[in-house]
Amino acid sequence: MNALKLGLLLIFFGLVTIFLGTFLSAHQTDFAGLIMIGPIPIVFGTSPLITIASMVIGLLLMIAFFISGRKYV
């Protein structure tokens, strides 16, 4: 039960940090998104550097999916 409370607390602090960072930043920021549909990553972003970083993360997640050997039907 303690791990559950710790996890929820970390999620809460992460959301608060993102919320505050959004409103306190006054300059243009870059963003990227990674959507996993099964083992297939879909990547989009506003700058080439952050988009490539998201591609690498998507590739690592795809490799981990295939290494785990789980079959989802």
C-alpha positions as a printed Julia matrix, in Angstrom:
73×3 Matrix{Float64}:
  0.0     0.0     0.0
  2.88    2.37    0.66
  4.18    1.94   -2.89
  0.77    2.92   -4.24
  0.7     6.09   -2.13
  4.25    6.96   -3.17
  3.4     6.43   -6.84
  0.31    8.63   -6.64
  2.29   11.3    -4.81
  5.0    11.27   -7.51
  2.37   11.54  -10.25
  0.75   14.47   -8.44
  4.07   16.3    -8.05
  4.9    15.66  -11.7
  1.6    17.14  -12.86
  2.04   20.18  -10.6
  5.58   20.68  -11.93
  4.4    20.53  -15.54
  1.5    22.86  -14.79
  3.74   25.45  -13.12
  6.39   25.15  -15.82
  3.82   25.86  -18.5
  2.69   29.09  -16.92
  6.06   30.31  -15.66
  7.97   29.92  -18.93
  7.87   33.07  -21.03
  9.75   31.86  -24.1
  8.95   29.59  -27.02
  9.36   25.94  -26.11
  9.69   22.89  -28.32
  7.57   19.82  -27.88
  7.31   16.33  -29.23
  4.85   13.51  -28.9
  5.12    9.76  -29.01
  2.08    7.56  -29.53
  2.51    3.79  -29.3
 -0.11    1.75  -31.13
  0.88   -1.76  -30.19
  4.56   -2.02  -31.07
  4.43    0.75  -33.69
  5.59    4.23  -32.61
  4.11    7.39  -34.14
  6.31   10.45  -33.51
  5.72   14.16  -34.07
  7.45   17.31  -32.9
  8.28   20.95  -33.52
 12.06   20.72  -33.91
 14.25   18.1   -35.58
 16.4    17.48  -32.49
 13.55   16.72  -30.11
 11.74   14.69  -32.78
 14.82   12.49  -33.27
 15.08   12.04  -29.49
 11.44   10.89  -29.43
 12.16    8.5   -32.32
 14.99    6.93  -30.35
 12.74    6.5   -27.31
 10.03    4.97  -29.51
 12.54    2.58  -31.05
 13.75    1.49  -27.61
 10.17    0.89  -26.49
  9.48   -1.11  -29.66
 12.58   -3.26  -29.09
 11.58   -3.83  -25.45
  8.12   -4.88  -26.64
  9.57   -7.51  -28.97
 12.17   -8.73  -26.47
  9.5    -9.28  -23.82
  7.88  -11.79  -26.18
  4.37  -11.15  -24.96
  1.52  -11.88  -27.28
 -1.42   -9.48  -27.13
 -4.5   -10.53  -29.01
